[in-house]
Amino acid sequence: MTIEEVDEKRGTIIASTKTSFFGWGEDVSLIFKDLGNKTSVVVQSSSPSQIITWGKNEVNEDQVLEGIYRDLKGL
């Protein structure tokens, strides 16, 4: 997954995935919301060239969460 754009004011990150055997690549949006003592992260995937996701949205979400966990673990 490649980060394409970061907007700290809006709390968003736009990323993309490459074309693979499982899909034609997806646009992935991460939306961060401050909830006081915790943060909510919404992960949305879309692929304009594909109607059926074949579980790729869940794979993208898992990759994002694993990356966040890995980064936080190093703190």
Buried (B, 14 or more C-beta within 10 A) or exposed (E): EEEEEEEEEEBBBBBEBEEEEEBEBBBBBBEEEEEEEEEEBEBEBEBEEBEEBEEBBEBBBEBBEEEEEEEEEEE
